[in-house]
Amino acid sequence: MQHRFCFIALLSVSLGLSAQVYTFPTDALGQGYITRPYERYEAEEGLCNTTGQFLAPSDRQTDLQSEASHQQAVQLLHSSDYVQWMVNRPGDGLTLRFSLPDNDEGTGTRGTIAIYAGEEQLATMELNSYWAWQYCSDNYPGNTPNANGLIRMRFDEQHIRLSRPVQSGETLRIERVTDDSHPYTIDFVELEPVPAPVLASDIQADNIVTFDGNGDIADFIHAHVGQTIYIPEGRWETQKRIYLRNKDNTALIGAGMWYTEIYFAAPSDNASTYSHRGIEADRSNLRVEGLYLNTANNRRYYQEDSRYQVGKAFMGSWGRNSVIRNCWAEHFECGAWIADYSGTPCEDLLVEDCRFRNNYADGINCSQASTGHIVRNCSFRNNGDDDMASWTTSRRCTSVEFAYCTAENNWRASSLGFFGGTAHRAHHLAIFDGLECGARVNADFSGKGFGDTDSIYIHDITIQHCGCSFGKKGEAGDFWGNQQGALNIGGTNYYNVQNIVFDNITVTDSRNNAVHMIAGNGKQLQNITLRNVTIDGAPQYGIYYQGANGNVAYCNLNISNCGKGEQTAHMPTLIIDETCGQSSAIDLPNAPEENIVWYNLLGFPIPADYHGIAVSAKGKKLIN
């Protein structure tokens, strides 16, 4: 495929580094989670040293590495095999993305690795593929092995605090310890400095209570809603869902995502306990931060039946003006599903600096009646449905914003999805390596549809190596073997897709068609604008039309290196405006009054319309 390595970064020469650190190509564009505290070290040729075996890039879904970043990885086949990197910036928090085979029962296999800085061993990590390996013969994945069906989610992650930081210039080594017959596949590691734990004495609150470890943590939280509840360092298990109800102004604060874990231990294969996990809230002015949330769950639904949903990490309406900050959620049905199904407010939730990874469905979905939510500065990875989505069901969603997030290795649906709603914003996102869509705006789900006014504005986004071609289920295509574009714009099934503006979008190295426009069932694309769109590299078409009808405006399209050409023939029922006329008019974000350039910790400029707090290379801050 052309341009296969166009975004594989080598050494960061511009920063004067000699370390084998991976540089995200979107950092220089101010796109993605640019204020992330971690640095990436890839197990790829030219970016590491190893005694293991490199897996060559492959998009074949039957190949394990098709789900790896850049479709490359290293396999440690024997005891004492290793992969190593020279470190750029000190760090004592290590996250490893890996794959071990499953077993015949679907409960995974185990293995041991040792982690070294130079010749000093800093930690031993027990790997477990219990949460990985999802199989699908129908609509939804499950954990029952099925060699004849579709297999996804072959990778998982584990993280650990090392006994000391690996220093700049030291060699970080991952070495296989266990002598068994299984290959240990390493995709990458991320290394970051772990901040000091938050202590109860650091929290400014008059009504603070501290969990002392006695009793069930869920019961303790339920008994103190309306107060500031501090959860100290430790791993706290519960067999119950945590409810933040009855009173506003509850604050649930842990020592930090590297220190405080709440583990929802209810098994997902027991009908009486399948929903006993996650944090559900319906009150206002809530604050949850500094937690790592994990679960015994290893599937999307109980018995693969969508009526039996096994629990989201965060769910409910969350009232008005609530905050979820610095939380890490994995192995849930969804990372978060925010919606009002009970008549309570669902307005102005802020979700920031969170990690939604390795979940079996959505990363976060702002659904029914969600209004004014902001999701920013977050990492999404290896989720089994839309990473960032808003679905308008029976009550319209309005003004949901996704900004400065990175989404990687999504294995079902897309990384960004709008299904109805009005006045939403998605901007400065980096989307990589989706097995199906990178981003989609469609009418495949029932609901109120898209608004008649106030366009949805999607801008400053890079979509790299996403989409899929037609093929036998499990070998190619989506969950049904159908083709998907890296960017899908579809007016199918339920309502018109309308009033959408795409601006400054880059779609590179697509796995199939870069942009797929589709309409059917009497529905149309109406008032769709593509402005300043760059398409570079696709084995099929730059823009592919399938039954598309309605009206679309183009201007400043740049399409190159597509195997079958820039576009298929325009559909006779599709009206094309190549001037981006009044139908596309929308104001760009206002520039700041002061002409100041700010930089993140990696030395890359932060865009002027950045909506958060970012520490510069010199320690300065850009304030809201």
C-alpha positions in Angstrom: 0.0 0.0 0.0 1.3 3.5 -0.8 2.5 5.8 2.0 2.5 2.9 4.5 5.2 4.7 6.5 4.3 8.3 5.8 3.6 9.0 9.5 5.9 6.6 11.2 8.1 9.0 13.1 11.8 8.4 13.6 14.0 10.1 16.1 13.0 13.5 17.3 15.8 15.4 15.6 14.1 18.7 15.8 14.2 18.5 19.6 17.8 17.4 19.7 16.9 14.0 21.1 18.9 10.8 20.6 16.4 8.6 22.4 14.2 6.1 20.6 11.0 7.9 21.5 8.1 8.0 19.1 6.8 11.4 18.0 3.1 11.6 17.1 2.9 13.3 13.8 -0.1 15.3 14.9 1.7 16.9 17.8 3.2 19.6 15.5 -0.4 20.3 14.3 -1.7 20.8 17.8 -4.0 17.8 17.4 -4.7 15.0 19.8 -3.9 14.7 23.5 -0.9 17.0 23.2 -0.6 17.6 27.0 -0.4 13.8 27.7 2.2 13.1 30.5 3.6 10.0 28.9 6.0 9.3 26.0 5.6 6.4 23.6 8.2 3.7 22.8 7.2 1.6 19.8 8.3 -2.1 19.2 9.0 -1.5 15.6 12.1 -1.7 13.3 14.2 1.5 13.6 12.6 2.4 16.9 13.9 -0.3 19.3 16.5 -3.0 19.8 15.4 -6.6 20.3 16.4 -10.2 20.3 12.8 -11.0 19.4 11.0 -11.3 16.0 9.5 -8.4 14.2 6.0 -8.8 12.8 5.8 -7.2 9.4 3.0 -4.7 8.8 -0.3 -6.3 7.8 -3.9 -5.3 7.4 -5.2 -8.8 7.2 -7.6 -9.2 10.0 -6.5 -12.8 10.6 -3.0 -11.5 11.5 -2.4 -10.5 15.1 -0.5 -7.4 14.1 -3.5 -5.9 12.2 -4.6 -4.6 15.6 -1.2 -3.3 16.6 -0.2 0.4 16.3 1.1 0.8 12.7 0.3 -2.9 12.3 3.8 -3.8 13.7 5.0 -5.4 16.8 7.7 -7.6 18.3 7.3 -11.2 19.5 9.4 -12.5 22.4 9.5 -16.2 21.6 11.9 -17.5 24.2 12.9 -16.9 27.8 15.3 -14.0 28.1 14.2 -12.5 24.8 13.9 -8.7 25.2 13.0 -5.5 23.5 14.6 -2.2 24.7 14.7 1.5 24.1 16.9 4.5 25.1 14.7 6.7 27.2 14.2 10.4 26.5 12.5 11.7 29.6 12.5 10.2 33.1 9.5 8.2 34.2 8.4 5.6 36.8 4.9 4.9 35.5 5.0 2.2 32.8 2.1 1.1 30.6 2.6 -2.0 28.4 0.4 -2.9 25.4 0.8 -6.6 24.7 -0.9 -9.7 23.4 -0.8 -13.3 24.8 -2.9 -16.1 23.3 -6.3 -17.1 24.7 -7.0 -20.5 26.0 -9.8 -22.9 25.0 -12.2 -21.6 27.7 -11.7 -17.9 26.9 -10.1 -17.1 30.2 -6.7 -16.3 28.8 -3.1 -17.3 29.5 -0.5 -15.8 31.8 3.1 -14.9 31.5 5.8 -12.9 33.3 8.1 -10.2 32.1 10.9 -8.3 34.0 11.5 -4.6 33.5 15.0 -3.2 33.7 16.7 0.2 33.6 20.1 -0.8 32.3 21.0 -3.9 34.3 18.9 -3.0 37.3 15.6 -4.8 37.6 12.9 -2.4 38.6 9.8 -4.6 38.5 8.2 -7.9 37.5 4.9 -7.7 35.7 2.4 -10.6 35.5 0.7 -10.5 32.1 -2.8 -11.9 31.7 -4.9 -12.1 28.5 -8.1 -12.7 30.5 -9.7 -9.4 29.3 -8.6 -9.7 25.7 -9.8 -11.9 22.8 -13.4 -11.1 21.8 -15.2 -13.4 19.3 -18.3 -12.7 17.2 -20.5 -14.8 15.1 -23.6 -12.5 15.2 -23.9 -8.8 16.1 -22.0 -8.5 19.3 -18.7 -9.9 20.6 -18.3 -12.3 23.5 -15.7 -14.2 25.3 -16.5 -17.7 24.1 -13.8 -18.8 21.7 -15.0 -19.3 18.1 -12.3 -20.0 15.6 -14.8 -19.8 12.7 -16.1 -16.3 13.5 -14.7 -12.8 13.8 -11.9 -12.3 16.3 -11.0 -8.8 17.7 -9.4 -7.2 20.7 -6.3 -9.4 20.7 -4.3 -6.8 22.7 -4.7 -5.5 26.2 -2.7 -3.3 28.6 -1.2 -3.4 32.0 0.5 -0.6 34.0 2.8 -0.5 36.9 4.8 1.9 39.1 8.5 1.1 39.0 10.7 1.1 42.0 12.5 4.2 40.7 12.3 6.3 37.6 14.1 5.2 34.4 16.4 8.2 33.7 17.0 10.1 30.6 19.6 8.2 28.5 19.1 4.9 30.3 18.0 1.8 28.5 14.5 0.6 29.3 14.3 -3.2 28.7 11.3 -5.5 28.7 12.5 -9.1 29.1 10.5 -12.3 28.9 10.9 -14.4 32.1 8.5 -17.4 31.6 9.6 -20.4 29.6 6.5 -21.6 27.9 5.3 -22.2 24.3 3.3 -18.9 24.0 4.6 -15.9 22.0 4.7 -12.7 24.0 3.7 -9.9 21.6 4.8 -6.4 22.5 3.2 -3.4 20.7 4.7 -0.5 22.7 5.3 0.9 26.2 4.5 4.3 27.5 6.6 5.9 30.2 5.6 8.9 32.4 6.6 10.6 35.7 4.0 9.6 38.3 3.0 12.6 40.4 3.0 12.5 44.2 -0.2 11.0 45.6 -3.0 13.4 46.6 -3.4 13.2 50.4 -6.5 14.0 52.4 -4.7 17.0 53.8 -4.2 18.4 50.3 -7.9 18.7 49.7 -9.6 21.9 50.7 -13.0 20.9 52.0 -14.9 21.4 55.2 -16.9 18.2 55.1 -14.2 15.7 54.1 -14.5 12.0 55.1 -11.8 9.4 54.5 -12.4 5.7 53.7 -10.4 3.7 56.3 -10.6 0.3 54.5 -13.3 -1.1 56.8 -16.5 -2.4 55.2 -17.5 -2.2 51.6 -16.3 0.9 49.7 -19.6 1.3 47.9 -21.5 1.3 51.2 -19.2 3.9 52.6 -19.7 6.2 49.5 -23.5 5.8 49.6 -23.5 6.8 53.3 -21.6 10.0 52.6 -23.1 11.5 49.5 -23.2 15.3 49.6 -19.7 15.3 51.2 -16.1 15.2 50.0 -15.1 11.5 50.1 -11.4 10.7 50.0 -10.3 7.3 48.9 -6.6 6.7 49.9 -4.0 4.7 48.0 -4.9 1.0 47.6 -6.9 -1.5 45.7 -10.5 -1.5 47.0 -12.8 -4.3 45.8 -16.6 -4.1 45.7 -19.4 -6.4 44.4 -21.8 -3.4 44.1 -22.4 -0.5 41.8 -21.6 2.9 43.3 -24.5 5.4 43.3 -24.1 9.2 43.6 -27.7 10.0 44.3 -30.0 12.0 46.6 -27.7 14.9 47.2 -25.7 17.4 45.1 -22.1 18.5 45.7 -20.5 15.1 46.2 -16.8 14.9 45.6 -15.2 11.5 45.2 -11.4 11.9 45.2 -8.7 9.3 45.1 -5.0 9.7 45.6 -4.5 9.6 41.8 -5.0 7.2 38.9 -1.7 5.5 39.7 -2.5 5.0 43.4 -6.2 4.4 44.0 -8.0 1.5 42.3 -11.7 0.6 42.7 -12.1 -2.9 41.4 -15.6 -4.1 40.6 -15.3 -7.8 41.4 -18.8 -9.0 40.4 -18.3 -11.6 37.6 -19.9 -10.9 34.3 -21.1 -14.6 33.8 -23.5 -14.5 36.7 -27.1 -13.4 35.9 -27.7 -12.0 39.4 -24.6 -9.8 39.4 -23.9 -8.8 35.8 -24.8 -5.1 36.4 -23.0 -4.7 39.7 -20.3 -2.3 38.6 -19.5 1.2 37.7 -20.4 4.7 39.1 -23.9 6.0 38.4 -24.9 9.5 39.1 -27.9 11.8 38.7 -27.1 14.8 40.9 -25.4 18.2 40.2 -22.0 19.7 41.0 -20.4 16.3 41.3 -16.6 15.9 41.2 -14.9 12.5 40.6 -11.1 12.4 40.1 -7.9 10.6 40.8 -9.2 7.0 40.3 -8.3 3.9 38.4 -11.5 1.8 37.7 -11.2 -1.8 36.7 -13.5 -4.8 36.7 -13.7 -8.6 36.6 -15.9 -8.1 33.5 -14.4 -9.6 30.2 -17.2 -9.1 27.7 -19.7 -6.6 26.4 -23.0 -8.2 27.4 -24.1 -11.0 29.6 -24.6 -14.0 27.3 -24.1 -11.7 24.3 -27.6 -10.3 24.8 -27.9 -6.6 24.5 -30.8 -6.6 27.1 -28.2 -7.5 29.7 -25.7 -4.7 29.9 -22.9 -5.4 32.3 -22.1 -1.9 33.4 -20.3 1.3 32.4 -17.5 2.9 34.3 -19.5 6.1 34.4 -23.3 6.2 33.7 -26.3 8.3 34.5 -27.2 12.0 33.8 -24.6 13.7 36.1 -27.0 16.6 36.7 -25.5 20.0 36.0 -21.9 21.3 36.1 -20.2 18.0 37.2 -16.6 17.0 36.6 -14.8 13.7 35.9 -11.1 14.4 35.9 -7.9 12.3 35.9 -9.7 8.9 35.9 -8.6 5.7 34.1 -11.3 3.2 33.1 -10.9 -0.1 31.4 -12.6 -3.5 31.0 -16.1 -2.1 31.3 -18.9 -2.5 28.8 -18.4 1.3 28.1 -16.0 3.8 29.6 -18.9 6.2 30.0 -22.5 6.5 28.9 -23.9 9.9 29.8 -27.7 10.2 29.3 -30.9 11.3 31.1 -33.5 8.5 31.1 -35.2 9.6 34.4 -36.0 13.3 33.9 -32.9 14.7 35.7 -30.7 17.3 34.2 -27.8 16.2 31.9 -26.0 19.5 31.3 -22.4 20.9 31.2 -20.4 17.8 32.2 -16.7 18.3 31.9 -14.6 15.2 31.3 -10.8 15.8 31.1 -7.5 14.2 31.3 -9.0 10.7 31.4 -8.1 7.4 29.8 -10.8 5.2 28.4 -9.0 2.1 27.2 -9.7 -1.6 26.5 -13.5 -1.4 27.0 -15.9 -3.6 25.1 -18.1 -1.0 23.6 -18.0 2.9 23.6 -15.3 5.0 25.1 -17.8 7.7 25.9 -21.2 8.3 24.5 -23.1 11.5 25.3 -26.6 10.3 24.6 -30.2 11.2 25.4 -30.6 14.9 26.3 -26.9 15.5 26.8 -26.3 19.3 26.5 -23.1 21.3 26.7 -20.8 18.5 27.7 -17.0 18.9 27.0 -14.7 16.0 26.6 -11.1 17.1 26.3 -7.5 16.0 26.8 -8.4 12.3 26.9 -6.9 9.1 25.6 -9.1 6.5 23.9 -7.6 3.1 22.9 -8.7 -0.4 22.0 -12.4 0.1 22.5 -15.1 -2.0 20.9 -17.5 0.7 19.7 -17.4 4.4 19.1 -14.6 6.1 21.1 -16.3 9.5 21.2 -19.9 9.7 20.3 -23.2 11.5 20.7 -26.4 9.7 19.9 -29.7 11.6 20.0 -32.4 9.2 20.9 -35.9 10.4 22.0 -34.5 13.7 23.3 -32.1 15.7 21.3 -28.4 16.2 22.2 -27.0 19.7 21.8 -23.6 21.4 21.9 -21.5 18.4 22.9 -17.7 19.0 22.3 -14.8 16.6 21.8 -11.5 18.3 21.8 -7.7 17.5 22.0 -8.2 13.8 22.3 -6.3 10.9 20.8 -8.1 7.7 19.7 -6.2 4.6 18.6 -6.8 1.0 17.7 -10.6 1.1 17.8 -11.8 -2.4 16.8 -15.5 -1.8 16.0 -17.5 1.2 14.7 -15.5 4.4 14.8 -13.4 6.7 16.9 -15.7 9.7 16.4 -19.4 9.4 15.8 -22.4 11.8 15.7 -25.8 10.2 15.3 -28.2 13.1 15.3 -28.1 16.3 17.5 -27.3 19.9 16.8 -24.5 22.5 17.4 -21.9 19.8 18.3 -18.2 20.4 18.0 -15.3 18.0 17.4 -11.9 19.5 16.8 -8.1 19.0 17.2 -8.5 15.2 17.4 -5.9 12.6 16.3 -7.4 9.3 15.1 -5.1 6.3 14.3 -5.4 2.7 13.2 -9.2 2.1 13.4 -10.2 -1.3 12.1 -13.4 0.2 10.7 -14.3 3.9 10.4 -12.1 6.6 11.8 -15.0 9.1 12.0 -18.7 8.8 11.0 -21.8 11.0 10.9 -24.8 8.9 10.0 -28.4 8.0 10.6 -28.0 4.3 11.3 -29.6 4.6 14.7 -33.1 5.6 15.5 -33.8 8.9 17.2 -34.6 12.6 16.8 -32.1 13.0 14.1 -30.0 16.1 13.2 -31.3 19.7 13.9 -32.6 22.0 11.2 -30.3 24.8 12.2 -26.9 25.3 14.0 -24.5 23.2 12.1 -22.3 20.5 13.6 -18.7 21.7 13.1 -15.9 19.1 12.8 -12.5 20.7 12.2 -8.7 20.3 12.6 -8.7 16.5 12.7 -6.3 13.9 11.3 -7.6 10.4 10.5 -4.7 8.0 9.7 -5.0 4.4 8.5 -8.7 3.7 9.1 -11.5 2.1 7.1 -11.9 -1.5 5.8 -12.6 -3.2 2.5 -15.3 -5.7 1.5 -14.5 -9.3 2.5 -15.3 -12.5 4.3 -16.3 -11.7 7.9 -13.3 -12.2 10.1 -10.9 -11.6 7.2 -11.9 -8.2 6.0 -14.7 -5.7 6.4 -16.6 -4.6 9.4 -18.5 -6.9 11.8 -20.6 -8.0 8.8 -17.9 -7.9 6.1 -19.0 -4.6 4.7 -16.6 -1.9 3.5 -16.2 1.3 5.5 -14.5 4.6 4.7 -12.0 6.2 6.9 -14.6 9.0 7.1 -18.2 8.0 6.6 -21.0 10.5 5.9 -24.2 8.6 5.5 -27.9 9.5 5.2 -29.2 6.0 5.7 -32.1 4.3 7.4 -33.8 6.8 9.8 -33.4 10.5 8.9 -31.5 12.9 6.8 -27.9 13.7 7.6 -27.8 17.4 7.5 -26.0 20.7 8.5 -22.5 19.3 8.9 -19.3 21.2 8.2 -16.0 19.5 7.9 -13.0 21.9 7.9 -9.3 21.3 7.8 -9.6 17.5 7.8 -6.6 15.3 6.8 -7.3 11.7 5.8 -4.1 9.7 5.1 -3.1 6.1 4.3 -6.7 4.8 4.4 -7.3 1.1 4.3 -10.1 1.4 1.7 -11.9 4.5 0.4 -10.9 7.7 2.3 -14.3 9.3 2.3 -17.5 7.3 1.8 -20.8 9.2 1.1 -23.9 7.1 1.3 -27.7 7.7 1.2 -30.6 5.4 1.0 -34.1 4.5 2.1 -35.4 7.8 0.8 -33.0 9.8 3.0 -30.6 12.5 1.9 -27.4 14.3 2.6 -28.4 18.0 3.1 -26.1 21.0 3.5 -22.9 19.0 3.9 -19.7 21.0 3.5 -16.2 19.7 3.1 -13.7 22.6 3.2 -9.9 22.4 3.3 -9.8 18.6 3.1 -6.6 16.7 2.3 -6.8 13.1 1.3 -3.4 11.4 0.7 -3.2 7.6 0.1 -6.0 5.1 -0.3 -6.1 1.8 -2.2 -9.6 2.7 -3.6 -11.0 6.2 -4.1 -10.5 9.5 -2.4 -14.3 10.0 -2.3 -16.7 7.1 -2.9 -20.4 7.8 -3.6 -23.0 5.1 -2.8 -26.5 6.1 -3.6 -25.7 9.6 -2.4 -28.4 12.2 -3.1 -29.1 15.7 -1.7 -26.6 18.6 -1.7 -22.9 18.8 -0.8 -20.5 21.7 -1.0 -16.8 21.3 -1.6 -13.9 23.7 -1.7 -10.1 23.4 -1.4 -10.1 19.6 -1.8 -6.6 18.1 -2.2 -6.7 14.4 -3.2 -3.6 12.4 -4.2 -2.2 8.9 -4.3 -5.5 7.0 -4.5 -5.4 3.7 -6.3 -8.6 4.1 -8.2 -8.7 7.8 -8.6 -9.8 10.9 -6.7 -13.6 10.3 -6.8 -16.2 8.0 -8.2 -18.7 9.6 -10.6 -21.0 12.0 -8.9 -24.5 10.6 -8.3 -27.0 12.2 -10.7 -29.2 13.1 -7.7 -26.4 14.7 -5.7 -26.1 18.5 -6.2 -22.4 19.6 -5.8 -21.5 23.2 -5.0 -17.8 23.6 -5.6 -17.6 27.1 -4.2 -18.6 26.4 -0.6 -21.4 29.0 -0.8 -23.6 30.4 1.9 -24.7 27.0 3.0 -21.3 26.4 4.4 -20.8 29.7 6.3 -19.6 29.3 9.8 -17.3 31.4 12.0 -13.9 30.1 12.9 -12.9 30.1 16.6 -11.8 33.6 17.7 -8.0 34.1 18.0 -6.7 35.4 21.3 -6.1 39.1 21.7 -2.4 38.6 22.7 0.0 37.3 20.2 1.6 34.6 22.4 2.8 31.2 21.3 2.5 28.5 24.0 4.3 25.1 24.0 3.6 21.8 25.6 6.1 19.7 27.5 7.3 18.1 24.2 8.1 21.4 22.7 5.2 21.6 20.2 3.0 24.8 19.9 -0.4 24.7 21.5 -3.2 26.2 19.2 -4.6 29.6 20.1 -8.1 28.3 20.6 -7.0 25.6 23.0 -9.7 25.2 25.7 -7.7 24.0 28.7 -4.8 24.4 30.9 -1.4 23.3 29.5 2.0 23.6 31.1 4.5 25.0 28.7 8.1 23.9 28.3 9.1 26.8 30.6 6.4 26.1 33.1 4.0 28.8 32.0 0.3 28.2 31.8 -2.4 28.9 29.3 -5.6 29.6 31.3 -9.2 29.1 30.2 
